[in-house]
Amino acid sequence: MTQSYQEIRDSFVWERPGKFNFARDVIDQWAAKDAAKTAMLWIDDHGNEERISFSDISVASCRAAGFLESAGVKRGDTVIILLGRQVAWWVLTTACIRLGAVVSPGTTQLSSKDIAYRVNATDATCVVTEASCIEKVNEVEGDCPSLTARIIVDGEADGWLNYAAGLRDASEEFVAADTDANEDSLCYFTSGTTGYPKMCIQNHAYGTGHVTTGKFWLDLKEDDLHWNISDTGWAKAAWSSYFGPWLCGAALFVHHSAAFDPDASLAMFKRYPITTFCGAPTIYRLFVQKDLSVLEGTQLRHCVGAGEPLNPEVIERWREATGLVIRDGYGQTESVILCGNMPMIEPRFGSMGKPMPGIDLAVIDDEGNSLPPNEEGDIAVRVVPERPIGLFKEYKNEPEKTAACFRGDWYITGDRATVDEDGYFWFVSRADDVILSAGYRIGPFEVESALLEHSAVVESAVVGSPHEERGEVVKAFIVLASGEEASDELVSELQNHVKKVTAPYKYPRRIEFVDELPKTVSGKIRRVELRERELNP
């Protein structure tokens, strides 16, 4: 008999090993259990296709760990990996964990200035990247005194070590470092509204924390083929393209493509037996503009969304076309999944769902008190008497910023929400996204959702725009659907539409039509950029 949500919460206990190494304790164990067990089905846009086993990953990562060691990388050193969805990303991430080095993933879109900042901030000794990025690294190498090794995965370059040759010459035998569970393992750079990106440090136990991500949210079993469309440079790849699926023994579907094409991506569900899927809201918004009949007869059974809240209108369109509900989930670079619409609960469209097993989540006030239902406050995770597994160690070298995330017994996520009488959480906004207009507090998400209900709108982003009398007014940046044209009449139509869908005071008094919205590499809308544009026109 299937356990209820409450039964799972009541019985769940975090495993807290003193020592843990994901390469040794997870990947090597799957390889030993079944040498042929598939870990990854990898394809690209040129017809290349590889089926890679856990045994293949185990052996290749042993060779890669030996290669890194021979290049001078030691336990505790930071290795910056700037790669797309090449198989080498998975092998090298595993190799660094095996060696006890700290992995710092980044997107290939980073500028030379970004790369120099990351190398110097982490005192990285090694950068691994592809041919398209080597000139950016070469440009700043002289400004990075800690950098002693540069590795290229797809060719030859002066002063660079060749990845393929390094693996070929290395031994298949490598004893994994017996890493402490609290030893540094990952370093993600996470941007705030001001200043340089912070270094978010995760420990080795972080890998075990994603059992809730894989088992309870992604709903993964050993025979699943899971596809997560995510850039390898951000933490969502750790969630759904590495730790979560491989903890469950599921295989990854990886499409290495130069750019996202919604038509080509939808066709993949027909060509391959993909059973579970995770995508950012942007991807689903583009999907629902297409003919979704292509998904009929596929093996897809479970879909989730994360990165930012997914609008109820998109969830409904997807459900009407596929019979599947996109189950939204919530978490951060600083955590594993915290809240989600899990398979064992009835989803509520637009809701973040309920707290995950092992997570004591609440909406609190400025004094750290839990608020009553439907009252807006800060989303917080209880960290006393014990921190849940998967919550970050610190912002490296920034103790004041680390301390600012905690209030009494709580870790403060920086997001605002309400929780209803049934325990479902409802996102309002990032704490710094709230619009204050003539005494009203307006969260952008509700306005964006209302706009998306209109057939002319593909995407929207809402920010506060300075106003002499009201302090701020709501401004919407809108990407129109194909065939739609911007006009004063459409502005009025959209404003009236929002007044009907939500509280009239929330309607966008200003509307600007744009070809595209600024986004992070993870697909999140950069409202901060739009706010700055309004402040400094």
C-alpha positions in Angstrom: 0.0 0.0 0.0 1.3 3.5 -0.9 2.2 5.6 2.0 0.5 8.9 2.6 2.3 12.2 2.6 2.0 12.5 6.3 3.2 8.9 6.9 6.3 9.6 4.8 7.0 12.8 6.7 6.5 11.1 10.1 8.8 8.2 9.3 11.5 10.1 7.4 15.0 10.4 9.0 18.0 12.0 7.4 21.0 9.7 7.0 24.0 11.5 8.6 27.1 9.5 7.7 30.4 10.7 9.2 32.2 9.9 5.9 30.7 10.1 2.5 32.0 10.2 -1.1 29.4 10.1 -3.8 31.8 8.6 -6.4 32.7 5.7 -4.1 29.4 5.3 -2.2 26.9 5.7 -5.0 28.4 5.4 -8.5 30.8 2.6 -7.7 28.1 0.8 -5.9 25.7 0.8 -8.8 28.6 -0.3 -11.1 29.4 -3.2 -8.7 25.7 -4.3 -8.6 25.3 -4.4 -12.4 28.2 -3.5 -14.7 25.9 -3.0 -17.6 23.4 -0.7 -15.8 22.8 2.4 -17.9 23.7 5.7 -16.3 23.3 8.0 -19.3 21.9 8.0 -22.8 23.7 10.9 -24.5 22.9 12.3 -27.9 23.9 15.4 -29.9 22.5 17.3 -32.9 24.9 15.5 -35.3 23.4 12.0 -35.0 25.9 10.8 -32.4 24.6 8.6 -29.6 26.2 7.0 -26.6 24.8 4.6 -24.0 27.0 4.9 -20.9 26.9 2.6 -17.9 27.6 3.3 -14.3 30.7 1.1 -14.8 31.9 3.4 -17.6 31.4 6.5 -15.4 33.2 4.7 -12.5 36.3 3.7 -14.6 36.5 7.0 -16.5 36.3 9.0 -13.3 39.1 7.0 -11.7 41.2 7.7 -14.7 40.2 11.4 -14.7 41.0 11.7 -10.9 44.4 10.3 -11.6 44.9 12.7 -14.5 43.9 15.6 -12.3 46.2 14.5 -9.6 49.1 14.2 -12.1 48.3 17.8 -13.2 48.9 19.0 -9.6 45.3 19.0 -8.3 45.2 18.0 -4.6 42.4 17.2 -2.2 40.8 20.4 -1.1 41.8 22.3 -4.3 39.1 24.0 -6.4 38.6 22.9 -10.0 36.5 25.2 -12.2 34.6 23.3 -14.8 33.2 25.3 -17.8 31.6 22.8 -20.0 28.3 22.2 -21.8 26.5 18.9 -21.8 29.6 16.8 -22.9 30.0 13.5 -21.2 33.2 14.9 -19.8 31.2 17.1 -17.4 29.8 14.1 -15.6 33.1 12.3 -15.6 35.1 15.2 -14.3 32.5 16.2 -11.7 32.7 12.6 -10.4 36.5 12.6 -10.6 36.8 15.8 -8.5 34.5 14.3 -5.8 36.5 11.1 -5.9 39.7 13.0 -5.5 38.3 15.2 -2.7 38.7 18.4 -4.8 36.0 21.1 -4.8 34.0 21.3 -8.0 33.0 24.8 -9.1 30.8 24.5 -12.2 30.2 27.5 -14.5 28.5 28.2 -17.8 30.5 28.5 -21.0 28.9 31.9 -21.4 31.1 33.4 -18.7 33.3 36.3 -19.8 37.0 36.4 -19.2 36.4 38.9 -16.4 33.9 36.4 -14.8 36.4 33.6 -15.1 39.2 35.6 -13.5 36.9 36.6 -10.6 36.0 32.9 -10.0 39.5 31.6 -10.2 40.9 34.2 -7.8 37.9 34.1 -5.4 38.3 30.3 -5.0 42.1 30.2 -5.4 41.4 27.6 -8.1 44.4 25.5 -9.3 42.7 24.1 -12.4 40.3 25.2 -15.1 38.7 22.6 -17.4 36.9 23.8 -20.5 36.2 23.5 -24.2 37.8 25.0 -27.3 35.3 27.9 -27.4 36.4 29.2 -24.0 40.2 28.8 -24.1 40.9 32.3 -25.4 38.9 33.8 -22.5 41.0 31.8 -20.0 44.3 32.6 -21.8 43.4 36.3 -21.7 43.3 36.4 -17.9 45.7 33.6 -17.0 48.5 36.0 -16.0 46.1 37.7 -13.5 45.3 34.3 -11.8 48.4 33.3 -9.7 46.8 30.2 -8.2 46.0 28.7 -11.6 48.6 26.0 -12.4 46.7 23.7 -14.8 44.4 24.2 -17.8 42.7 21.3 -19.4 40.9 21.2 -22.8 38.3 18.5 -23.4 37.9 18.8 -27.2 41.2 19.4 -28.9 44.8 20.7 -28.6 46.0 24.1 -27.5 49.4 25.5 -26.5 49.9 25.4 -22.7 46.8 23.2 -22.3 46.6 19.6 -21.2 44.6 17.3 -23.4 41.7 15.5 -21.6 41.5 12.5 -23.9 45.3 11.9 -23.7 45.2 12.3 -20.0 42.5 9.7 -19.5 44.2 7.3 -21.9 47.5 7.5 -20.0 46.0 7.3 -16.5 45.3 4.2 -14.4 41.8 2.7 -13.9 42.8 2.2 -10.2 42.2 5.2 -8.0 41.4 5.0 -4.3 38.6 7.5 -3.5 39.3 10.1 -0.8 37.6 9.1 2.5 36.0 12.5 2.6 34.2 13.8 5.7 30.5 14.4 5.2 31.1 18.1 6.1 34.1 18.6 3.9 33.7 21.1 1.1 32.6 19.5 -2.1 30.9 22.1 -4.4 31.2 25.8 -4.9 28.4 27.5 -6.7 28.5 31.2 -7.5 25.1 32.7 -6.8 24.2 36.3 -7.7 22.3 38.7 -5.5 20.9 42.1 -6.4 24.1 43.9 -5.5 27.8 43.2 -5.4 29.7 40.3 -6.9 28.3 36.7 -6.8 28.6 34.9 -3.5 30.4 31.6 -3.2 27.9 29.1 -1.9 29.7 26.0 -0.4 28.1 22.6 -0.2 29.6 19.7 1.6 29.9 16.0 0.6 26.7 15.2 2.5 24.8 17.4 0.1 24.8 14.5 -2.4 22.9 12.3 0.1 20.4 15.2 0.7 19.1 14.9 -2.9 17.4 11.6 -2.0 14.3 13.7 -1.4 14.7 15.5 -4.8 15.1 12.2 -6.7 12.7 9.9 -4.8 9.9 12.2 -3.6 9.7 15.0 -6.2 11.2 13.6 -9.4 9.5 10.2 -8.5 12.5 8.3 -9.9 12.9 4.5 -10.0 15.8 2.4 -11.2 14.2 1.8 -14.6 13.4 5.4 -15.4 15.0 7.5 -18.1 15.0 11.1 -16.8 15.5 14.2 -18.8 16.4 17.5 -17.2 16.9 20.4 -19.5 19.4 22.5 -17.6 22.7 24.3 -18.2 25.5 22.4 -16.4 26.7 25.6 -14.9 24.0 26.0 -12.3 22.8 24.0 -9.3 19.7 22.6 -11.0 22.1 20.3 -12.9 23.3 19.0 -9.5 19.7 18.5 -8.4 18.2 16.7 -11.5 21.1 15.8 -13.8 23.4 14.3 -11.2 22.8 13.6 -7.5 19.0 13.1 -7.5 18.7 10.6 -10.4 21.9 8.7 -9.7 21.0 8.2 -6.0 17.9 6.5 -7.3 19.7 4.4 -9.9 17.8 6.1 -12.8 19.4 6.8 -16.2 19.9 10.3 -17.5 18.8 11.4 -21.0 21.2 14.1 -22.2 20.8 16.1 -25.3 23.9 18.1 -26.1 22.7 20.9 -28.3 24.0 24.4 -29.2 20.6 26.0 -28.4 17.2 25.1 -27.1 14.7 24.4 -29.9 11.2 23.6 -28.6 10.1 21.6 -31.7 13.3 19.5 -31.7 13.0 18.9 -27.9 9.4 17.8 -28.1 10.3 15.4 -30.9 12.8 13.7 -28.4 9.9 12.3 -26.4 8.8 10.4 -29.4 12.2 9.1 -30.4 13.4 8.0 -26.9 11.7 6.3 -24.0 11.9 9.3 -21.7 9.7 8.7 -18.6 10.3 11.7 -16.4 11.0 15.3 -17.3 12.2 18.5 -15.5 12.3 21.9 -17.1 12.4 25.5 -16.2 9.1 27.5 -16.6 10.5 29.2 -19.7 10.7 25.8 -21.4 7.1 24.9 -20.6 5.9 28.3 -21.7 7.5 27.7 -25.1 6.3 24.1 -25.3 2.6 25.1 -24.8 2.9 27.4 -27.8 3.5 24.3 -29.9 1.4 21.4 -31.1 1.6 19.0 -28.1 -0.1 16.2 -29.9 3.4 14.9 -30.6 3.5 13.7 -27.0 0.6 11.2 -27.6 1.8 7.6 -27.2 5.1 8.5 -25.5 6.3 6.9 -22.3 6.3 10.2 -20.4 4.6 9.8 -17.0 5.8 12.5 -14.7 6.8 16.2 -15.2 8.2 18.8 -12.8 9.1 22.4 -13.0 11.6 24.5 -11.0 13.7 27.6 -11.1 10.9 30.1 -10.5 7.2 29.6 -10.0 5.3 28.2 -12.9 2.1 30.0 -13.9 -1.2 28.0 -13.4 -2.3 28.8 -17.0 0.7 26.9 -18.4 0.2 24.0 -16.1 -3.5 23.8 -17.2 -2.6 24.0 -20.9 0.0 21.2 -20.5 -2.5 19.0 -18.6 -5.2 19.5 -21.2 -2.8 18.4 -23.9 -1.0 15.5 -22.1 -3.1 14.5 -19.2 0.0 15.2 -17.0 0.3 17.8 -14.3 3.5 19.8 -14.1 4.4 19.4 -10.4 6.2 22.6 -9.3 9.0 22.4 -6.8 10.9 25.0 -4.7 14.5 25.1 -3.5 17.7 27.1 -4.0 21.3 26.9 -4.8 21.8 26.9 -1.1 19.6 23.8 -0.5 18.1 20.6 -1.9 14.4 20.7 -2.6 12.5 22.3 0.2 8.9 22.2 -1.0 7.0 20.5 -3.8 3.9 19.1 -5.4 4.9 15.5 -4.8 3.1 12.5 -6.4 1.4 11.5 -3.1 -0.4 14.9 -2.7 -3.1 16.5 -4.8 -1.4 19.3 -6.7 -2.7 22.8 -6.5 -2.0 24.8 -9.7 0.3 27.7 -8.9 1.2 26.4 -5.5 4.8 25.4 -4.5 3.3 22.4 -2.8 4.0 21.1 0.7 7.3 20.8 2.6 9.5 17.9 1.7 10.2 15.1 4.1 13.0 16.1 6.4 12.2 19.8 6.0 10.5 21.9 8.6 9.3 24.8 6.5 7.3 27.8 7.7 6.2 31.4 6.8 7.5 33.6 9.6 7.5 37.2 10.7 10.4 39.5 11.5 10.7 38.0 15.0 10.8 34.4 13.8 7.3 33.5 14.7 5.2 31.3 12.4 2.4 33.2 10.8 -1.2 32.1 10.6 -2.7 30.8 7.3 -2.8 33.3 4.4 -0.6 35.9 6.0 2.5 36.9 3.9 5.9 36.5 5.4 9.4 35.1 4.9 9.9 31.5 3.8 12.1 29.9 6.4 13.7 26.5 7.2 14.1 25.3 10.8 17.8 24.6 11.6 17.5 23.9 15.3 18.1 21.4 16.9 19.6 20.0 13.6 20.1 21.4 10.2 18.6 19.4 7.4 21.0 17.7 5.1 21.7 19.7 1.9 21.6 23.1 3.4 24.7 25.1 2.4 27.7 25.4 4.7 28.4 29.0 4.2 29.1 31.8 1.7 32.8 31.4 1.6 34.8 34.3 3.1 31.6 36.2 3.8 30.6 35.5 7.4 28.4 38.5 7.7 26.3 37.5 4.6 26.1 33.9 5.9 24.9 35.1 9.3 22.3 37.4 7.7 20.6 34.3 6.3 19.6 33.1 9.8 17.0 34.5 12.2 16.8 32.6 15.5 16.1 29.0 14.8 15.5 29.6 11.1 17.3 29.9 7.8 15.7 32.7 5.8 15.5 31.9 2.0 14.9 35.5 0.9 11.5 34.6 -0.6 8.1 35.7 0.5 5.0 33.4 0.6 1.8 32.5 2.3 0.7 29.1 3.5 -3.0 28.1 3.3 -5.1 26.1 5.8 -4.1 22.8 4.2 -0.4 23.4 4.4 0.2 24.4 0.7 2.8 27.2 0.2 2.1 30.0 -2.3 5.0 32.0 -3.6 4.6 35.8 -3.5 8.0 37.1 -4.6 11.6 37.4 -3.9 11.8 39.7 -0.9 13.6 42.3 -3.1 11.0 41.9 -5.9 8.0 43.2 -3.9 6.5 46.4 -5.5 5.4 49.1 -3.0 2.7 51.2 -4.8 0.6 53.8 -2.9 0.8 51.7 0.2 0.0 48.4 -1.5 2.5 45.5 -1.5 2.3 43.8 -4.9 4.1 40.6 -5.8 5.0 40.4 -9.5 4.2 36.8 -9.9 0.4 37.2 -9.6 0.4 40.0 -12.2 2.6 38.0 -14.5 0.3 35.0 -14.2 -2.7 37.1 -15.0 -1.0 38.5 -18.1 -0.2 35.0 -19.2 -3.8 34.0 -19.3 -4.2 36.4 -22.3 -3.6 34.6 -25.6 -1.4 37.5 -26.9 1.2 37.0 -24.2 4.0 34.4 -24.3 6.1 35.7 -21.4 5.9 38.6 -19.0 8.1 40.2 -16.3 6.7 42.7 -13.8 8.8 45.2 -11.8 8.3 48.4 -9.9 8.8 51.6 -11.9 9.5 54.9 -10.0 6.5 57.2 -9.8 6.4 60.7 -8.3 3.1 60.2 -6.4 2.8 56.5 -5.8 6.4 55.7 -5.1 6.3 52.9 -7.6 3.8 51.6 -10.2 3.5 48.2 -11.7 5.3 47.9 -15.1 5.0 44.9 -17.3 7.6 43.8 -19.9 5.8 41.6 -22.4 6.9 39.2 -25.1 4.0 38.8 -27.6 2.9 35.5 -29.2 3.6 35.0 -32.9 1.3 37.0 -35.1 0.4 39.6 -32.4 1.3 43.2 -32.8 1.9 45.9 -30.2 -0.6 48.7 -30.1 -2.2 51.1 -27.6 -5.4 49.1 -28.0 -3.6 46.0 -26.9 -2.1 47.8 -23.9 -5.6 48.8 -22.8 -6.9 45.3 -23.4 -4.2 43.7 -21.3 -4.7 46.2 -18.5 -8.4 45.6 -18.3 -7.7 41.8 -18.5 -5.5 42.0 -15.4 -8.1 44.1 -13.5 -10.7 41.3 -14.1 -8.4 38.4 -13.2 -6.8 39.8 -10.0 -7.3 42.8 -7.7 -7.7 45.9 -9.8 -4.9 47.8 -8.0 -2.4 45.3 -9.2 -2.9 46.1 -12.9 0.2 47.3 -14.9 0.0 51.0 -15.3 2.9 50.8 -17.7 3.5 48.2 -20.4 6.5 47.8 -22.7 6.6 45.2 -25.4 10.0 43.5 -25.9 11.4 40.8 -28.2 12.9 38.9 -25.2 13.3 39.1 -21.5 16.7 39.1 -19.8 17.4 35.8 -18.1 20.1 34.0 -16.2 21.7 30.9 -17.7 19.2 28.8 -15.7 16.2 30.5 -17.4 15.2 32.7 -14.5 13.9 36.1 -15.4 16.4 38.8 -14.3 13.9 41.3 -12.8 16.8 43.1 -11.2 18.1 44.1 -14.6 14.6 45.4 -15.5 14.4 47.3 -12.3 17.8 48.9 -12.9 16.6 49.9 -16.4 13.6 51.7 -14.8 15.8 53.4 -12.2 18.3 54.5 -14.8 16.5 55.0 -18.1 
